[in-house]
Amino acid sequence: MAKDKWFSWGKKKTAEKQEETLDKPAEESIVDEEDVNIDQATPENTKVGFFGRLKDGLKKTRDSITQRIDEVLVSFGKVDEELFEELEEILITSDMGMNTSLMIIDELREKVKAEKITDTQGVRLAIKEIIASKLTDENSRLKLGTKPSVIVVIGVNGVGKTTSIGKLAHYLKQHGKKVTVAAADTFRAAAIDQLEIWTNKAGVELIKHTEGADPSAVIFDAIQHCKSKNTDILICDTAGRLHTKKNLMEELKKIFRIIHRELPGSDIETLLVLDATTGQNAVSQARTFSEVSELSGLILTKLDGTAKGGIIVSIKSELNIPVKFIGVGEQMNDLQPFNPPEFVEALFGSQ
């Protein structure tokens, strides 16, 4: 399939996406080894157990991408330009993104030529290796070396921000960290109550004010609490309102000013929560949030409920923001550090 045809198709799809609002609600680590031993398994959630859930959770994405790739490879039986065009079509229509898909196929052509790959099984392995390379990032671990360290969590309403904070707090506590959560999303109705439910489940402390309070005042009180209680990590919830980008920017700037003033030199992670089921709209959200805040990583939720798991490759490739945690279920342990080799293995298998 000719590239100009796909660029035309992509332009049309982009126009359609631009009509969608970034605020449209969705359906409702990786810590440095010197800080936390992430390989330490707990009885209720072993590494093998999560890999199994990851594999199950990626079934829809596997059917959308890997199964279709395998069907094309079997039907062709030889490596030629027509095969590359068919593979290109699969990637583009699987929410891997136009630019990323073209880049992967271009690299595939070069790899096939350089390594003199003549069989379709070799092509499959080459695609797997290329995608794995796109996801690898040396900054995939959380940098939480100071005490306290701060994690600021942002994202639009409906992406799973509140549940992700609860699960993240649980994960860090399970790995020996004393965690406090600041309920600084004071504008959304019931946001504080929902966060309180999750922090109770995780067994961590919550610092909150009343609904409508100044978010930076909540952050200030939470920092003082962390100092007095010798807390390891402060997780800050924030409001997710992209339709007022200017106000959001000013609000985030104020929060970060408070953090830098009260905790000079502290490690700060800014994590954006994205809903995998929104596909390319998640890329748009990441791009917009990166304009108002310096993102250090992403949390990608609801991978088990979508065939659009390829979006993880598109986001990393186009925006170069590392994915640090992924969610593949509703249970407390279903948010785990993102491991690129495991992800690709769960997606492609060892065939």
Secondary structure by P-SEA (a helix, b strand, c coil): ccaaaaaaaaaaaaaaaaacccccccccccccccccccccccccccaaaaaaaaaaaaaaaaaacaaaaaaaaaacccccaaaaaaaaaaaaaacccaaaaaaaaaaaaaaaaaaccccaaaaaaaaaaaaaaaacccccccccccccbbbbbbbccccaaaaaaaaaaaaaaaaccbbbbbcccccccaaaaaaaaaaaaacbbbbbccccccaaaaaaaaaaaaaaacccbbbbbbbbcccaaaaaaaaaaaaaaaaaaaccccbbbbbbbbbccccaaaaaaaaaaaaaccccbbbbcccccccccaaaaaaaaaccccccbbbccccccccccccaaaaaaaacccc
